Amino acid sequence: MEYYSTNGQAPVADLKKAVVKGLAEDKGLYMPQTIKTLPKAFFDEIHNLSFQDIAYNVASAFFGEDVDLDALQDIVYDTLSFDCPVVKVTDNIYSLELFHGPTLAFKDVGARFMARLLRYFTQNTRKTKSHPINVLVATSGDTGSAVANGFLGVDGIHVYVLYPKGKVSPIQECQFTTLGKNITAIEVDGVFDDCQALVKSAFMDEELNQHMKLTSANSINVARFLPQAFYYFNAYAQMKRQGLDRPLVVCVPSGNFGNICAGLFAKRMGLPIERFIAANNANSVFYEYLQTGKYNPRPSIQTIANAMDVGAPSNFARVYDLYNKDYEAICQDISGATYSDAQIADTMREVYQKTGYVCDPHGACGYRALAEGLRADEMGVFLETAHPAKFKTTVDDILRTDIEIPAKLQAFMKGTKQSVPMTKEFDDFKAYLMQQP
Ligand SMILES: *Cc1c(COP(=O)(O)O)cnc(C)c1O
């Protein structure tokens, strides 16, 4: 399969190049040249298949031309070593819990898949073991933990996680600073933007790129975002298994729009999703686009659903391209919602009091958009993108609870923190990397 750039100025790439490079030369995002629809027989039988087998069918449609099928099956099975169950919250609203992976958030799926696919491509072409690939990732919290754990122990790949000193929560920090092995945490004396600037400068520095092979594990990478389609298919299968057959509305708490974009791909492949809702926090750039037809990106503002604090969603380019830049067509499939912190907190309290279900601040946006927007003949699934314990302080404050920290998370917290202190000056970061083998 060939991948073209959404900016249309770069040559098409094969899957390997798209995965290793991440971004096209013209700074556009890679899109697959064709999106295959899956056969009717697959949808007729989907409720009888396991999550892994459903995902393997989907993965074959995307990657089957470029990856040996046995290897692809191993990659998919190994990625999905945990479940993504659909849980009933109210009569017609269900939560798709994407937080049962190693770092308790949905990014685990894409990060694990990408790590395994990258290993596949490098092992197949690398003649000696002496040149590892180095993944650089800047994080404000969740991405670093998913990427670090996804790549942990993966042969031939070293990961450097850059994070702002004192700006990530202790729970998040321990998820990438306690791992050791092929994961190095770099504690930058600065803010998230400084971390991102260091990573960008590193990719552009010729001398550094001659010294070591660098790549990014950013959410714009096709190997991170496409596998997120797997759990949309699996959610549908679970609904069908329960005999639920009303028109399905899927609501996605959105920041960079990678997650919802994967859902739109799933629909394009034939998955019977009636429509989507993109739920935003106060960062309402996409919501405004739907209201006005004008896309007006701007700096983000801080909210309690901080993984969605994005003012210029990078995957907007993919959504726009998928619909041939047709505003009306986008509005047919997607509607929007935007909520203030106060509304998010109210929703968390309301759901908890009415049903006992604990939403995290991101999932709460998803629930509320369905509660407000679902028609009587429809049923809704919102993506619960993280375990509430990842935001324990916020959740306990709002709900007056003392929610339990899952064993997986506690295990991280027991580990010893190891990190490399770093200034925000590129020369220092470069000097450090030049010393690495
Ligand atoms: C990353 C993240 C999101 C936003 O997902 P996008 O793909 O960037 O839209 C939502 N919730 C949580 C918990 C996240 O970590």
The ligand as an SDF file (V2000), in Angstrom:
LIG
                    3D

 15 15  0  0  0  0  0  0  0  0999 V2000
   -4.6610   11.3590   24.3080 C   0  0  0  0  0  0  0  0  0  0  0  0
   -5.9280   11.3470   25.1150 C   0  0  0  0  0  0  0  0  0  0  0  0
   -7.1550   11.8480   24.5930 C   0  0  0  0  0  0  0  0  0  0  0  0
   -7.2480   12.5220   23.2450 C   0  0  0  0  0  0  0  0  0  0  0  0
   -7.1030   11.6200   22.1860 O   0  0  0  0  0  0  0  0  0  0  0  0
   -6.7950   12.1640   20.7050 P   0  0  0  0  0  0  0  0  0  0  0  0
   -6.5260   10.9590   19.8880 O   0  0  0  0  0  0  0  0  0  0  0  0
   -5.5830   13.0380   20.8470 O   0  0  0  0  0  0  0  0  0  0  0  0
   -7.9910   12.9260   20.2570 O   0  0  0  0  0  0  0  0  0  0  0  0
   -8.3020   11.7320   25.3670 C   0  0  0  0  0  0  0  0  0  0  0  0
   -8.2500   11.1770   26.5980 N   0  0  0  0  0  0  0  0  0  0  0  0
   -7.1030   10.7010   27.1380 C   0  0  0  0  0  0  0  0  0  0  0  0
   -7.1240   10.1300   28.4990 C   0  0  0  0  0  0  0  0  0  0  0  0
   -5.9050   10.7620   26.4180 C   0  0  0  0  0  0  0  0  0  0  0  0
   -4.7690   10.3050   26.9690 O   0  0  0  0  0  0  0  0  0  0  0  0
  1  2  1  0
  2  3  1  0
  2 14  2  0
  3  4  1  0
  3 10  2  0
  4  5  1  0
  5  6  1  0
  6  7  2  0
  6  8  1  0
  6  9  1  0
 10 11  1  0
 11 12  2  0
 12 13  1  0
 12 14  1  0
 14 15  1  0
M  END
$$$$
